[in-house]
Amino acid sequence: MDSNNLVFLHDRIHSNLNWSFFVKISSAQEQNSRENNILPVYIGNTSNFHQSVNKFTGHLSSFERNRSRKFIHSLQAENYILSHYFLRLELAKILALAPKKLQIEYPHGKKPFLAGFNLDFSISHSQDFFAIAISDSADTSVGVDIEKINTLQNYDDVSNDYFHEDEKKYIRKHSFTDQLKRIHFLEIWTRKEAFLKMTGLGLTNQLSKIIMTPQNNIISIDIPDDLKIKHKKAHIYTMKDDRFILSLSCSDIRTPVIHSIRIAKSDL
């Protein structure tokens, strides 16, 4: 397909990212990326696609459409529809299927999965930003969480319920301004959310037992046996932009790679 007929969802994001260990690759490299133990991460912004939301809604399942109707604000519903369409778009490219043909299951209290295929995925959205992570094997679980920095409220209540005392001390010690406090909170919180999504656990007070202080952009943690999940370790990667913070949790050591999301202009 001619590149002049493609829209890249996150070109403007690339220039501001603190990449750290995350690797940016060209489209020419994407074809062979899964052979090199990497894990693709897609970051996008829905703000320029709301005019196409009705067209994209038809590609979603009845469960997803019903779920989008439960949002109070229409903009939240549209961001949900768009981000889940782009999830289907990337899964469909991998599997050479039409997006609407994919059967994504959403079991209550467990992580979503793609019926009939041996892969794992995770999706997160925060206002107009979204992130998608896709593992090429169901044996390698992934979880991703993205949070816009300006959306945070009541973080003291959340940290009191779900943070280890060492994490709370870290925030107090390194937060010289309210903005730094917000950033340090989100570095820890996105790690915990990504971990929950990787494991399929809901919010649990066990989170306060797992220390995820952000001294390093990459951490590996031992998973407590009392959580009763199949994986014994989680490898967590965090990246920062001036607008959002993203964390990725993976049951195996992988190299996260930022991919472009490409959509034909004729589909808009």
C-alpha positions as CSV (number, residue, x, y, z in Angstrom):
1,M,0.0,0.0,0.0
2,D,1.3,3.5,-0.9
3,S,2.6,5.3,2.2
4,N,0.9,8.4,0.9
5,N,-2.4,6.7,1.6
6,L,-1.6,5.8,5.2
7,V,-2.1,7.7,8.5
8,F,0.3,7.1,11.3
9,L,-1.4,7.4,14.7
10,H,1.6,8.5,16.8
11,D,4.2,10.3,14.7
12,R,4.0,13.3,17.0
13,I,4.4,11.2,20.1
14,H,7.8,9.8,19.0
15,S,9.6,13.1,19.2
16,N,8.8,13.6,22.9
17,L,9.4,10.2,24.4
18,N,12.0,9.3,27.0
19,W,12.7,6.1,25.2
20,S,15.2,4.6,27.7
21,F,15.1,0.9,26.9
22,F,12.1,1.1,24.5
23,V,13.3,0.7,20.9
24,K,11.8,2.7,18.0
25,I,12.0,0.7,14.8
26,S,11.3,1.5,11.1
27,S,8.4,0.0,9.3
28,A,10.9,-2.1,7.3
29,Q,12.0,-3.8,10.5
30,E,8.5,-4.6,11.8
31,Q,8.1,-7.7,9.6
32,N,10.9,-9.6,11.3
33,S,10.5,-8.2,14.8
34,R,8.8,-11.1,16.3
35,E,11.7,-13.4,15.5
36,N,14.0,-11.4,17.8
37,N,12.3,-11.9,21.2
38,I,10.8,-8.4,21.2
39,L,7.4,-7.4,22.3
40,P,5.5,-4.9,20.1
41,V,3.9,-1.9,21.9
42,Y,1.6,0.4,20.0
43,I,0.9,3.9,21.3
44,G,-1.8,6.1,19.7
45,N,-3.9,9.1,20.0
46,T,-7.6,9.1,19.1
47,S,-8.1,12.9,18.9
48,N,-8.1,13.1,15.1
49,F,-10.3,10.0,14.5
50,H,-13.6,10.9,16.1
51,Q,-15.2,11.7,12.8
52,S,-14.8,8.0,11.9
53,V,-16.1,6.5,15.1
54,N,-19.4,5.3,13.6
55,K,-17.6,3.4,10.8
56,F,-15.3,1.7,13.3
57,T,-18.1,0.8,15.7
58,G,-19.3,-1.8,13.2
59,H,-16.1,-3.8,13.6
60,L,-16.6,-4.3,17.3
61,S,-18.4,-7.2,19.0
62,S,-21.8,-6.7,20.6
63,F,-20.1,-6.9,24.0
64,E,-17.8,-4.1,23.2
65,R,-20.5,-1.9,21.7
66,N,-22.7,-2.5,24.8
67,R,-19.8,-1.6,27.0
68,S,-19.1,1.6,25.1
69,R,-22.7,2.7,25.8
70,K,-22.1,2.5,29.6
71,F,-19.8,5.5,29.6
72,I,-21.4,8.6,30.9
73,H,-19.6,11.0,28.5
74,S,-19.7,10.5,24.7
75,L,-16.0,11.3,24.3
76,Q,-15.1,8.5,26.7
77,A,-17.3,6.1,24.7
78,E,-15.6,7.2,21.5
79,N,-12.1,6.8,22.9
80,Y,-13.1,3.3,24.0
81,I,-14.5,2.4,20.5
82,L,-11.5,3.8,18.7
83,S,-8.8,2.2,20.9
84,H,-10.5,-1.2,20.7
85,Y,-10.9,-0.9,17.0
86,F,-7.2,-0.3,16.7
87,L,-6.5,-3.3,18.9
88,R,-8.5,-5.4,16.5
89,L,-6.7,-3.8,13.5
90,E,-3.3,-4.8,14.8
91,L,-4.4,-8.3,15.8
92,A,-6.0,-8.8,12.4
93,K,-2.7,-7.8,10.7
94,I,-0.9,-10.4,12.6
95,L,-3.4,-13.1,11.9
96,A,-4.4,-12.0,8.3
97,L,-8.0,-11.7,9.2
98,A,-10.7,-9.0,9.1
99,P,-10.9,-7.1,12.4
100,K,-14.6,-7.9,12.8
101,K,-13.9,-11.6,12.4
102,L,-11.8,-11.8,15.6
103,Q,-13.6,-13.3,18.6
104,I,-12.3,-11.4,21.7
105,E,-13.7,-12.9,24.9
106,Y,-14.1,-10.8,28.1
107,P,-14.6,-13.3,30.9
108,H,-15.8,-11.8,34.1
109,G,-13.0,-11.2,36.6
110,K,-10.3,-12.4,34.2
111,K,-8.2,-10.9,31.4
112,P,-9.6,-10.8,27.9
113,F,-8.3,-13.3,25.3
114,L,-8.6,-14.0,21.6
115,A,-10.5,-17.3,21.1
116,G,-8.7,-19.9,18.9
117,F,-5.3,-18.3,18.8
118,N,-2.1,-18.7,20.8
119,L,-1.2,-15.1,21.7
120,D,-1.7,-12.7,24.5
121,F,-2.5,-9.0,24.5
122,S,-3.3,-6.0,26.7
123,I,-4.9,-2.6,26.1
124,S,-5.1,0.6,28.1
125,H,-6.5,4.0,27.4
126,S,-6.4,7.3,29.2
127,Q,-8.5,10.1,27.7
128,D,-7.3,10.3,24.1
129,F,-4.2,8.2,24.5
130,F,-4.1,4.4,24.2
131,A,-1.5,1.7,24.4
132,I,-1.6,-1.9,23.1
133,A,0.9,-4.7,23.8
134,I,0.8,-8.0,21.9
135,S,2.7,-11.2,22.8
136,D,3.1,-13.8,20.1
137,S,2.5,-16.6,22.6
138,A,-0.2,-17.2,25.3
139,D,2.6,-18.6,27.5
140,T,4.1,-15.1,27.7
141,S,1.6,-12.9,29.5
142,V,1.6,-9.1,29.0
143,G,-0.1,-6.2,30.7
144,V,0.1,-2.5,29.7
145,D,-1.1,0.7,31.4
146,I,-1.0,4.2,30.2
147,E,-2.0,7.3,32.2
148,K,-2.2,10.9,31.2
149,I,-0.3,13.0,33.8
150,N,-3.0,15.6,34.0
151,T,-5.8,13.2,34.9
152,L,-4.8,12.3,38.4
153,Q,-7.0,12.9,41.4
154,N,-7.1,11.5,45.0
155,Y,-3.7,9.7,44.7
156,D,-3.2,9.9,48.4
157,D,-6.2,7.6,49.0
158,V,-5.0,5.2,46.3
159,S,-1.5,5.0,47.7
160,N,-2.8,4.4,51.2
161,D,-4.7,1.4,50.0
162,Y,-2.4,-0.2,47.5
163,F,1.2,1.1,48.0
164,H,3.9,-0.5,50.2
165,E,5.3,1.8,52.9
166,D,8.6,2.0,51.0
167,E,6.8,3.3,47.9
168,K,5.0,6.0,49.9
169,K,8.3,7.0,51.5
170,Y,9.9,7.2,48.0
171,I,7.1,9.6,46.9
172,R,7.5,11.8,50.0
173,K,11.3,11.9,49.7
174,H,11.5,12.7,46.0
175,S,8.5,14.9,45.4
176,F,9.6,18.5,45.7
177,T,6.5,19.8,43.8
178,D,3.0,18.6,43.2
179,Q,3.9,17.8,39.7
180,L,6.7,15.5,40.8
181,K,4.4,13.9,43.3
182,R,2.0,13.2,40.5
183,I,4.7,11.7,38.3
184,H,6.2,9.5,40.9
185,F,2.8,8.2,41.9
186,L,1.9,7.4,38.3
187,E,5.3,5.6,37.8
188,I,4.4,3.2,40.6
189,W,0.6,3.0,39.8
190,T,1.1,2.2,36.1
191,R,3.5,-0.6,37.1
192,K,0.9,-2.0,39.5
193,E,-1.9,-1.7,36.9
194,A,0.2,-3.3,34.2
195,F,1.1,-6.1,36.6
196,L,-2.6,-6.7,37.4
197,K,-3.4,-6.8,33.7
198,M,-0.6,-9.3,33.0
199,T,-1.9,-11.6,35.8
200,G,-5.6,-11.1,35.2
201,L,-6.1,-10.2,38.9
202,G,-8.5,-7.5,40.0
203,L,-7.6,-4.8,42.5
204,T,-6.2,-6.5,45.5
205,N,-4.7,-5.4,48.8
206,Q,-1.9,-7.9,48.0
207,L,-0.5,-5.1,45.8
208,S,0.8,-3.3,48.9
209,K,3.2,-6.3,49.4
210,I,4.8,-5.8,46.0
211,I,7.4,-3.0,45.9
212,M,7.7,-1.1,42.6
213,T,9.6,2.0,43.4
214,P,10.8,3.8,40.2
215,Q,14.5,4.2,40.8
216,N,15.1,2.1,37.6
217,N,13.1,2.0,34.4
218,I,13.3,-1.8,34.4
219,I,12.6,-4.0,37.4
220,S,12.0,-7.7,37.9
221,I,9.9,-8.8,40.9
222,D,9.1,-12.2,42.4
223,I,5.3,-12.9,42.5
224,P,4.1,-14.0,45.9
225,D,2.8,-17.5,46.0
226,D,-0.4,-16.5,47.8
227,L,-1.5,-14.7,44.6
228,K,-2.0,-18.1,43.1
229,I,-1.0,-17.3,39.5
230,K,1.0,-19.5,37.1
231,H,3.9,-17.0,36.7
232,K,6.6,-16.6,39.3
233,K,8.2,-13.4,38.0
234,A,7.2,-10.2,36.3
235,H,9.5,-7.9,34.3
236,I,8.2,-4.4,34.3
237,Y,9.3,-1.5,32.0
238,T,8.3,2.1,32.3
239,M,8.6,5.0,29.9
240,K,7.7,8.7,30.3
241,D,6.5,11.4,28.0
242,D,5.7,14.9,29.0
243,R,2.0,14.0,28.6
244,F,1.7,10.4,29.8
245,I,3.5,7.6,31.6
246,L,3.3,4.0,30.4
247,S,4.3,0.7,32.0
248,L,4.5,-2.7,30.5
249,S,4.6,-6.0,32.6
250,C,5.7,-9.2,31.0
251,S,6.1,-12.7,32.4
252,D,9.3,-13.2,30.3
253,I,12.2,-10.9,29.6
254,R,11.5,-9.2,26.3
255,T,12.6,-6.1,24.4
256,P,9.7,-3.7,24.1
257,V,9.5,-2.1,20.7
258,I,7.4,0.9,19.7
259,H,5.4,0.2,16.5
260,S,3.5,2.5,14.2
261,I,-0.2,1.9,13.8
262,R,-1.1,2.4,10.1
263,I,-4.5,2.8,8.8
264,A,-5.6,3.5,5.2
265,K,-7.0,7.0,4.6
266,S,-9.8,5.4,2.6
267,D,-11.0,3.7,5.9
268,L,-11.5,7.0,7.7
